[in-house]
Amino acid sequence: MISNQNKGKFGESLAVDYLKSLGYSILKRNYRCRMGEIDIIAKRCEDVIFVEVKSRSSDEYGAPSESVPVSKQKHIIKTALHYLGTNTEFEDNYRFDVIELLAGEINHIENAFGINW
C-alpha cells in the first residue's frame, strides 16, 4: 500500500513533467514558509505560476479541485505573496493554477482562483 505522502509526490512529479512539456520552467517544488506550502512554483514567459496539485483515484467524492477550499486558497495566496516579496523580479505577473490528476488524466485549471478578499 502506498502512503498518501508518496501518492502526492508521484502526482506532483507527473504535474512537473506535464508543465515542462508545455514549456514551463520549474522554479521550486514544495516551497514552504511560515504561511504555508505551495506544491509547484513555475515560470512561463514573464509569468510566475503557483500550482496546487490534487490527485484522486476516482471522482466518488468529487473532483480533485474541489478539495481546494477558500481557506486553503488563502494559505496558498499568503505563501505566494511571501515568495513574491523575496523574489521581486516577478512584479504583478502571477496566477494561481490547480492541476487535477484523476484516474490517469491531467486537468490543468489556469487562474483557478485569485486574490479577491
C-alpha positions, 0 to 999 in steps of 0.5 A: 500500500502506498502512503498518501505522502508518496501518492502526492509526490508521484502526482506532483512529479507527473504535474512537473513533467506535464508543465515542462512539456508545455514549456514551463520552467520549474522554479521550486517544488514544495516551497514552504514558509511560515504561511504555508506550502505551495506544491509547484512554483513555475515560470512561463514567459514573464509569468510566475505560476503557483500550482496546487496539485490534487490527485484522486483515484476516482471522482466518488467524492468529487473532483480533485479541485474541489478539495481546494477550499477558500481557506486553503486558497488563502494559505496558498495566496499568503505563501505566494505573496511571501515568495513574491516579496523575496523574489521581486523580479516577478512584479504583478505577473502571477496566477494561481493554477490547480492541476487535477490528476484523476484516474490517469488524466491531467486537468490543468485549471489556469487562474483557478482562483485569485486574490479577491478578499 
